[in-house]
Amino acid sequence: LAQQTWYHICTSWGSDSGMDIYIDGEKVGEAAEGLGQSVPSGGILTLGQEQDSLGGGFDINQAFSGSIYNLNIFNVKLSDDEVAQVYSKGSFCEMVPEQFWTDDKIAISYNTISSMVPS
């Protein structure tokens, strides 16, 4: 990816089908990662920092340097069409499609995050 350029990046995972990776609404990769597994509640989500051990081992030289805008976390695996809807031809995430709210697909939306505290 080119530097100094905004991209819409989406990963979508389901225990029955694995992970799909999208850039600007187009699927660019897939992997049979975590098949048959589940994600337990009560954990901590770490973004922008590689960890060398579970919950720690952070190295400042392995940190993400950039901006994250309009972070959304959905509680279902999005289909190719749903990722394209969220990307919305480059206006990505200006508005999450209304049916995502009514279908209870949104776990965390960018407009509900009030602060992020670095650990």
Secondary structure, 3 states (H helix, E strand, C coil): CCCCCCCCEEEEEECCCEEEEEECCEEEEEECCCCCCCCCCCCCCCCCEEEEECCEEEEEEEECCCCCCCCCEECCCCCHHHHHHHHHHHCCCCCCCHHHHHCCCEEECHHHCCCCCCC
